[in-house]
């Protein structure tokens, strides 16, 4: 199966960088992961969840540390489970507490990263997993691409199921509640989906910059989009373009792939910010 896909890629993209198997794998991963970031980014920005998505990266690091310490548990499995529980707990607490949302998230975020670093540094284990801080997209394996494809399809299905309710919540939570939308449960469900994507992607993107991919595509799209449909299409397109351009750029410049992708997305954001007055007329 993979040999057939590799052959098609070589025919469609007859470039020198596509001669390497690791670049083919990374390219396929970009095609699967970046559209999801672009899609989820729209709700992260619309619902003002940038700080929340950043805390998920910190929480996932603690999940990784727990998996490492338990030994018999796969670090990725522990990472996903802890990230989902962490996201649900934050969402529940902020919906029930009178304390400001950013304060609650800040407390959980700082606690999670501190506990994670303590666990990872115990016995000198931190160095082995410090790569999770910056990620390595070029290390992705064919079997992991298959898992990403399944996640991609599941997220698209879930998105189609909850999109309308998420949209009305992002516009007016009170109106959504008056229409019978269970706002807290929908927000918790979206938070769980977001946590899974962050947990799965963090080993390739990196903890330090993963939040950027959940903010920049939609932030750039919002500068020039005229309606909701344009907003989503542009966000996905910007994320996909940033992923491909960043991957190719990192290959020729010998730089970290995840960071290069984010740099491209940031450049697009500043370009659209400059163009915003022309599109708002």
N, C-alpha and C positions, 0 to 999 in steps of 0.2 A: 504493500500500500504506500509506504513512505517513499519507496524508490520511484513509484509512478509520479507521486507529487513532486519529488525532486526533479524528475525529468521534465515535467511541465514547467516548473519554475525556470529551469535552465533554458528552455525554448522561449519562454515569454520575456525573460530578463537575461539576455546574453551579455552580462557584465562580469568583470573580473572578480568583484566581491562576491558574486554568486557561485564562484567555483568551489567555495568551502562549505562543507556540510554544516558547520556550526552557524554560518551566516544564513543558510537556508532555514535552519531550525529557528533562529532568532527572528527571521523575517515572518515566518508563519505565526510565531508567538505574538509579534507586533500586530498582525492582522486580526488576531483574536482578542488580545488584551486591550489595546488602545480604544477600539470602538466602545467597549464596556465602560472604560474610564470616561470617555466623552459623554456617554448616555447618563451615567450616574452623576457626572459632574453638573448636569443641568439642575438636578434637584438639590445637590449639595450647595450650589450657589444660591438658588432661589429660596431655599429654606434656611439660609445663613448657617450652614453646618460646616464651614471650613475648619473651625477650631475643633469641632467634634471629630471630623475625619482625621485630623492630625493626632488626636488622642488615641484613635484606633491603632495607628502605627506604633505608638508607645506601648499600648496594651498588648499588641501582638508580640512584642519583644519579650514581655513577661511570659506569655504563653509558650514561646520558644524555649525560654530558660527552664520552665517547668518540665517540658518534654525531655530536655537534656538531662535534668537531674533525676527524672524517673527512670531513665535508662531504657527500659523495655518499650516505652511509648515512642512512636514516631514523632519527631519534633514538629512536622507539618500538621499532623493530626491534633496534637496538643495546642499548637498555634491557632488553628481554626476554631477549636472548641472554646478556648479561653477568649478569643477575640469576640465570638458571638455572645458569650455570657457577659463579657465586659461591656459590649455595646448595648445589650438589653438592660443591664443594670443601670447604666448611665441614663438611658432614655426613661426608664421607670422613675428613677430618683428625681430627675429634673422635672418630670410631669407632676410629681407629688410634693415637691419642696417649693417653698417660697423664696429660697435663695436664688440669686441670678444664675442663669444657665452657664455663662462663661466661668463663673466661680466654681460651680459644681464640676464642670468639665476640666477646669484647671487643676482642681484637687485630685481628681481621678487620674489625669494624665501624668502629673508630676509623681504621684505615688507609684503608678505602674512602671514608669521608666526607672525610678529609683530601685524598686524591688527587683525588676528585671536585671539591672546592672549588677546588683548585689549577688543575685543568683548566678549570673554568668561569670562573674569574677571569682566566685568561690572555687578554690582548687586550681586556679589558672585556666579555667575553661573559656574565658572570654575571647582569647585570641583566635580560637578555632572557629568561632561564629561571628567574629567582627565583620565578616564579609556581608552579613545581612544589613549592615548600616548603609552600604553603598550599592549592594546588589550586583548581579552579574547575569545580564540577559543572554550573553553568548554561551552560558553554560547549560542552557535548557536542553533537555533530552527529548527524543521522539515520543516516548511514552507520556511525558509531561504535556506535550502538545496535544495528545489525544484527550487527556484529562481537561485541558483548557477548552477544547472544542465542546466537550459535554457541559462544562460550566457556562460557556458562551450561550449555548442553546437554552439552558435552564434559566439564565438571567433574562434573556429575551422573552421567554414565556412568562416569567414572574412580572417583568416590566409591563407587558401587555395587560396583565391581570389587575395590577394596582395603579397604573399610571393616572387614570382619571381622578381617583381619590387622592393620590399624592399631589396632583396639580391643584385641586381645590384647597387642600390643606396649605399648600405653599402660598396661595393667594389670600385666604382668610380662614384660619383655623376655626373661628367661631361659627362662620357660615357653614363650614364643613360639618361641624358637630350638629348644627341645626338641621342639616340634611340627612342625618342619621349615620354619618361616617364615624366610625370608631377611631378617632384621631390617634389616640395613644397606641393602639394595636397596629395601625398602619405604619406609624412612625417606628415602632419597635421592629416590625417586619422589614422595613426598608433599612434600618440600622443593621439588622442581622445580615442582609444581603451585602451591604456595604462592607461589613466586617469580613465576610468570606472572601470577597474580591481583594481586599487589602491583605488579608492573611496569605492568600495563595500567591499574590504578585510580589510580596515584599522581598522574597529571596532573589528576584530578578531585577526589581526596580530599586529597592533599598529603602530602609526606614527613614533616612534623612530627607528624601525627596519625594516619597510616594504621595504625600498630601498635595504636592504641586500639580500632579496629574489629575487630581480630583477637583481642582479649582480653576487652573489656567484655561482649559478648553472652553468651558462654559462662560468664564469671565470674558474671554476674547469674543466669543460668539454674541454675548449680550450687548457688546458695544455696537454691533452693526446689524443685529437681527431686527426685523420689523414685526414678527409675530412668533407665536409659540413653535410652529412648524419649522420656520427658518432657524430659530434658536437651537432646536435639537439637531437638525441636519448640519448646521455649521459647527456645533460643538463636536459631534462625532467626526466630521470631516477634518477639523483642526487637530483633534487628537490623533487621528489616523495619519495625517500628513506629518505631524510632529514626530510620530513614532518611526515612520519610514525614513524621513530626512535625518532624524537623529541617529538611527542605526547606521545609515550609509556614511554620515559625517563622522561618527565615532570610529568607523573602520579605517577611513583614510587619514584621520587625524590622530589615531591611536589614543583615544580618550574613553572615559567611562561612558557606556552606552546610555544608561538611565539618566545621568546628568546631562548628556548632550540632547536627549529627547526633551527634557524639561527646558533647557536653554532655548531650543527651537520654539517650543510652546510659549515661552515668556516673550520671545522676540515678536511672535505673532500677536500676542496680547498688546504690546506697546504700539505695534502698527495699527491695530484696530482701534486702539484708544485715540490715536491721532486722527483716524478717519471718522470717528464717532460723530463729530459735528455735521459732517456731510450726509450721514445716514439718518440723523435725527430730524432733518428738515421735512 
